[in-house]
């Protein structure tokens, strides 16, 4: 057990060490002391408020990583999660502000709208792939730009709230019935005290349930097996009675549906948003691609990667006022991602070589065992269990 934990932790530890070394070199070149920089970064995150902010930021990152991982499981690179979630957030935010429902129905309504829009937009790439053999990577990238353009047009021409009179285009603010309550009261039952204006977003349980559903569906079900088989060998899947084209459509719809949920923590929980507008976060989908790679398409790994990513962002926010370039955070994130990909591959090859060596040794030991006798007539194919 401990050996398995050590092997699983080896690559991330190597990647973290490499990222620290690379960022330290960058700090020295820029004329700054790495120790001072990392000490200031630690001070920034060493508070309850920072921990809450990191958790809140991690939730959309995590959802984005899961959306990308669903496609990766079938060797489909859904690069269009960014456009899918932006279009879904716009329409879900507009629809949520236009209807009047009780809270028990309003929140699910917004979620269903976002899931439907995101999945439907991703399905376009699937249809192009199975009917015209259009590469999924190319089509999803192109659909990103189309989604961004359509979102901007719809926001300005149809969904904009003109009552505010501001220069920034926004949809109407969603009513209280469409807002998820803060999770602060639950944590306060266990003695956790929060500073003023600090809330744990209510979308956190939905993200946890998403991770559980992802793991069970793709790793503990027949559907997950068929999905992975279709990605690894479509011909073998077809011979086994699985339609690989159908699986492409289902997988891309699922990936897009989860991508449609990326913006929901802001729409349903963040007091500074609760609407879609020009200030809405716009690059979360691309971040999820890297987090899926960092987490090895595992829900726990993706969650850890999302927390690390959000922690680095939060830790480097106060470097600028003390004269240290805050871009060091980008260097940390980029070097950590690149180092992790390399380290995972090195460790995988090392483990494969160790497994081959162990199998060869076991075979040699068996051959050297004088008490071992091979089955009779093995050379003629008439050993134990062979047809005569």
N, C-alpha and C positions, 0 to 999 in steps of 0.2 A: 504493500500500500504506500509506504513512504517513498519507495523508489518511483512509483507512478507519479506521485505528487512532485517529486524532485524533477523528473523528466518534463512534466507539464510546466513547471515554473522556470526551467533553465533558460528557455528562449526569451521570455519576457524580462528576466533579470539581466541577461546579456544586452538586450535592446535598451533597457533603462540605463545601464552603465554606459553604453556607447553614446546615448543621447546626452547624458550629463557631461561626458568628456568632450563631445563635439561642441556643445553649447558653451562650455568653459573656455575652449580654445577661441570661439567667436568673441566671448567677453574680453579675453586677454588682448586679442587683436584690436578690439575697439577701445582699449585703454581702461577697462573696468576690472575690478576685483571679483572673480567668480564667487568667492566666499561671501562677500557683501551682498551680491545679487541674490544668491540662494537663501541667505539669512532673511533678507527683506521679503522674498517670496513666501517663506515659511510664516513670517509675521502676518502676511496678508490673509492666509487661509486658516490661521489659528484663532478662529472665533466661531461662535454658533451661527452668526449671520452668514459667514462665508460658507460654512458647511451646507446651510439651507440653500444658498444660491447655487452651489455646485450641484446639489441634488436636483434642483429645479432645471438647471441647464442640461443636465445629463439625460433627462427624460426624453426630450425630442431627439437628442443625439442617439439614444438607444433605439427608439422607434425607427429612425432612419437606418441604423445599422441592421436591424432585423429585416427591414424591407429589402435591402440589398442582399442580405444573406439568403433569403428565400430564392432569389434568382440564382445565386451562386451554387446552391444545392443541386440545381439542374444544369449547371454549366451555362447559364444564361446571364449575361451581364446587362442588367437593367440600369443603364446610365441615366435614365430619364426620371428618377425619383424626385429630382429637384423641381422639374416642371409639373409633375403629378401632384406634389403636395401644395405647390403654390396655387394651381388652378382649383384644387379641392378646398383649400382654405378660403379662397375668395368666394366660391359659390356657397360653401357651408356657412361662412360668416354672414353673407347676404341673406340666405334662406333663414338662418336662425334669428335674424333681426326682423324678418318680415312676418313671422307667424307668432301666434300667441297660444302657448300650450302650458299645461302644468309641468313643474320641474321633472316629475318622473317620466314624462314623455318628451319634454323639450330637449334635454341633453342627449338621449338616444337618437332623436331626430337629427340633430346636428352631426352626430357621429356617423349615422347611416348615410347622410348626404355626402360627407367627406369620403367615406369608404367607397361609395358608388362612383363618385366622380374620379377619384384616383385610380380605381381598378379599371374603369371604362377607358380612361385615357391610355393606360398601359396596354390594354387589350388591343388597341390599334396596332401597336408594334407586333403583337402576337399574330394578328390576322395577316399582316403583311408578310410575316415570316412563313406561315404555313401555306399561304395561297400563292405568294410570289417569291418565296425564298429570299426575302430581304433580310440582311444581317441585322440582328437585334441591336447590336451596339450602335450601328449607324442610325437606325430608325429612332431609337430612344434618344440619342443625342439631338437629332433634328427636331423631334417632338418637344424637347425642352424649350427650344427657341420659339416654336409655335405656341406652346402653352404660355410662355412669358408674354408674348405679343398679344394673345387673346385676353389674358388676364388684365393687362394694362388697358386694352380697349374697353372691355366690359366694365372695369372699375370707373373709368373716366366718363363713359357715355351712358351707362345704365345703372350702375350700382352705387354711384357716389352719393354721399350724404351732403346735400347742399345747405342744410340748416346750420352747419357749423361756420361756414363762411371762411374757412381757412385755406391756405395755399396747398396744404397736404390733402391728397385725396384719400378718403376713408369710406368704408361702408358704415351703416348706422350701428350704434352701440347695441349689443345684444341685451335683452332684458334680464332681470335677475333670475328668472326661471330657467335660463340657459347657462347658468354659471355653476360650476362645481364648488362646493364649500371647501375652505381650507382644512388641512389635516392637523392643524395646530392643537385643537382640543384633544385629539387622540394621544398625541405625544405628551401633552401636559398632564394627562392622567398618570404617566410614568415619571413625573417629576422634571420634565424638560421645560425650561423656561426660554422664551424667545424674545429677542429685542423688539422694539416697536417697528412696525412696517416690515416685518419679516414673516412670511407665510410659506408653508410647505404646500405646493400645488396639489389640488385634489385629483389631478390626472395620474398621479404616481401609481395607485392600485391598478389602473387600466394597463399601464405599461408592464407591471409585474404579471398580470393575467395574460398579456400578449406573449411574454416570454415563455410562460408555462405552456400555452397553447401551441406555440411554435415548436417547442421541444417535443411535446407529445405527438403532434401531428406528423412531423418530419422524421422523428427518430424512433417512435414507438407505434407506428401504424402501418398498415398495408399501403395506404396512399403514399406515405413518405418513401417507402421502399420503391414503389412504382415510379415516383417522381425522380429519385436518384438513378434508378435503372435507365429511365428514358434519357437522362442527361449523359450517362456514361456510355451507353450502347443502344441507340434507337432501334437498330436491327434486332438485337436480342430482346428488347422490350416488345417489339411487334410480334416476334415469334412466341413470346410468352403471353400474348393476348392483351397487351397494353398498347393503346394508341398514342405514340409519341407526339403527334401533332396536337391531339387533345390535351396532353399534359403540358405542352408549351403554352396553350391558351390559358389553362387553369393557373399555371405557375405565374405567368405575367399578370394575370388579373389579381391574384393573391398579393404579389409583390406591390403592385400599384395600389391595392386597397389599403395595405399597411402604410405605404408611403402617404396616402391621403390623410392618415392620422397624425403625421409629423407636426402639423401646425395646430392641432387641437389643444395642446397644453397652453398655448397663448390665447386661443379663442375662448376656451372654457374656464381657465384658471388664473391667468396673469392679469392682475388689476390694471396694468399699464397698457393692455391691448383690449381684449374682449371684442375685437373687431378686426377687419382686414384693411390694410392701407399701405401707403408708400413706405412706411417705417417698419413693415413686417419683415422678420428675418428671411433672407433670401438664399442662403447657401447651405442649408442644413442637409439637403439631399446628397450633395457631393461629399460632405463630411462623413456621412454614413457609409459610403463605399470604403473609405479607409478604415473605419471602425469595424466593419465586417471582416476585413482582412486581418486586422489586429486581433480580433476575438475569435478567429478561425471558425466563423459561422456558428459558434456556440453561444447560446443566450447568456450564460454566465460570463464568458469571455468578452462578449460585446458590451455587457453592462460594465465590466471592469475597464474596458477601453474607453467607454463614454465618460466614466468618472474621472479617469486620468486626463482625458482631453479637456474636460470642463475645469478640472483642478489647475491645469497649466494656464488656461485662459484667465482664471480668477487670480492666480498667484502673480501674474505679470502685469496686472492692471496698474499697480502703484510704482512700477519701476521708473516710468517717465519723469515724475516729479523729483526724483533723487538723481537724475542725470544718467540713468542706465536705459539704453534703448529697449522699449517694450517689445520690439520685434524678436527679441531673444525667445519669446514664447513660440513664435512660428518656427524658429530653428529647432527648439526642443520638440515640438510636435512632429515636424518633418523628419528629423533625424531618428526620432523614436519609431515612427512608422516604417521608414526605410530599413533601420536596423532590425526591427522585428521581423520583417519579411525575410531578410537574409538569415537571421538567426533561426527562424522556424525551419527554413530549408536545410541549413547546416545540421541542426539537431535531428531533423527527420532522416537525413542521409546517414548520420552517425548511428541512430537507433536501428535503421534498416541493416546497416553493416553488422551491428552487434547481433541482431536477430539471425542473420545469415551465418555468422560465425558460430553462434550457439547451436543452430540446427546442424551445421557441418560437424561440430564436435560431438553432438549426440549421435549422429549417424556413424561416425568413426568409432565411438565407444561401443556402439551396438555391434559393429562389424568385428571389433577386437574381442568381443565377449565369446569365449570358447564354448559356452553353454548354449549359444544361439544357433539354431538350425533353421535354414530357410525352408519354406513349404516344398513338398515333393513336386517334382515335374514343373518347377517354376518356369524353366526355360521353354517348356512347351505350352505354357498357358493353362496347365491342368492342375494348379495348386488348389488350396482350399477355396471353395466357393466358385471355382471356374467350371464352366460347362464341359462335360466329357464328350 
